[in-house]
Amino acid sequence: MSDEFNPTQWVTTVQAGILTGYSPITLRQFAREGRIKAQKLGRDWFLDKDSVLAYVQEMERLGTAKHDPTRKRNT
């Protein structure tokens, strides 16, 4: 992990799932795709809590538009 790792700012996929309602599998996929800021240590993913919450907020803001295939992503 990098020097910027601060345990109070990072959560596991299980903890993020409890916060958001997303499954840990989905959150790991988002991390691999770069949709949320994450770091992998061994086999475990640690997700930036602010990034996870910002992603959820953005999806709520988009509503049904998040399913539009022509929508531009910020990735």
C-alpha positions in Angstrom: 0.0 0.0 0.0 1.1 3.5 -0.6 2.2 6.0 2.1 -1.2 7.7 1.9 -3.1 4.7 3.4 -5.0 5.9 6.4 -7.2 3.2 8.0 -9.8 5.8 9.1 -10.4 6.7 5.4 -10.6 3.2 4.0 -13.2 0.4 4.4 -13.3 -3.2 3.3 -15.7 -4.3 0.6 -18.0 -5.8 3.3 -18.1 -2.5 5.3 -18.8 -0.6 2.0 -21.5 -3.0 1.2 -23.2 -2.4 4.5 -22.9 1.4 3.9 -24.2 1.3 0.3 -26.3 -1.8 -0.2 -24.0 -2.9 -3.0 -22.6 -6.5 -2.8 -18.9 -6.9 -2.0 -18.5 -8.6 -5.5 -19.9 -5.5 -7.2 -17.7 -3.2 -5.2 -14.6 -5.2 -6.1 -15.6 -4.9 -9.8 -16.0 -1.2 -9.4 -12.5 -1.0 -7.8 -11.0 -3.0 -10.7 -12.7 -0.8 -13.3 -11.5 2.4 -11.5 -15.0 3.6 -10.7 -14.0 4.0 -7.1 -10.7 4.7 -5.5 -9.3 1.5 -4.0 -6.1 -0.3 -3.1 -5.5 -4.1 -3.0 -3.4 -5.6 -0.2 -2.8 -9.2 -0.8 -6.3 -10.6 -1.6 -8.2 -7.9 0.2 -9.6 -4.7 -1.3 -9.6 -1.5 0.7 -12.0 1.2 -0.7 -11.8 4.9 -0.1 -14.9 5.7 1.9 -15.4 9.1 0.4 -15.0 7.7 -3.1 -17.6 5.0 -2.4 -20.1 7.5 -1.0 -19.5 9.9 -3.9 -20.2 7.1 -6.4 -23.4 6.2 -4.7 -24.5 9.8 -4.5 -23.7 10.2 -8.2 -25.8 7.1 -9.1 -28.7 8.4 -7.1 -28.4 11.8 -8.8 -28.5 10.2 -12.2 -31.5 8.1 -11.5 -32.6 6.2 -14.6 -30.2 8.1 -16.7 -27.4 5.9 -15.3 -28.7 3.1 -17.6 -28.3 5.3 -20.8 -25.7 3.6 -22.9 -24.7 7.0 -24.5 -23.9 8.6 -21.2 -20.3 9.7 -20.8 -18.5 8.2 -17.8 -15.9 10.1 -15.7 -13.4 7.2 -16.0 
